[in-house]
């Protein structure tokens, strides 16, 4: 088992910021509707299960979740929403993968360009940033619930790494994430968080005098309604 998980700390800090955003239910609703387009049963639609679990973690009301599913299934009139992935360079040359869900791609890209330009960044071309990140599944479980035998079961199910910090974060390839989650539950361990994320292969050093401007940039990204999530190649522990 790894001794620490740098990315887990980043996830927790960003999660706290998410709760403070007034637009969090809008973002969660978009994610549910988008996932429900591939099927309304969370047992067979893993992406929908993740979206619903995330909504519940943020205390989204049940009827709001159900409306999001109905919208995605086409049972409620509304504009078609799409998932868009942007690659970008931020202040101090940091690199970002930015996930957005939108019903108007022109609005979304213009808003994103404005925030990037205001903070000294710019959009990147296709595959300009992707190679610097890896797509991974992360499962967070309570620290006291795992032992060596369970670790072996999780590894057999597809876990690539099991990192211990305040909590335990299990890393898996996207295609084995559901199998690892099920193995965890079958061993009486209920995950507290299950996500698919872009993990940087390397972290860029950030000069001390740039930290405040980068923090302001991240806050501006969070304030955009269409931006669902972003991932940067920086360690946010000291921000």
Helices and strands as residue ranges (DSSP letters): H 6-20, H 24-36, H 46-57, H 62-72, E 82-89, G 91-93, E 95-102, H 105-118, E 122-123, G 130-132, E 133-141, G 143-145, H 148-157, E 159-164, E 168-172, G 174-176, H 177-186, E 193-200, G 208-210, H 211-222, E 227-232, G 236-238
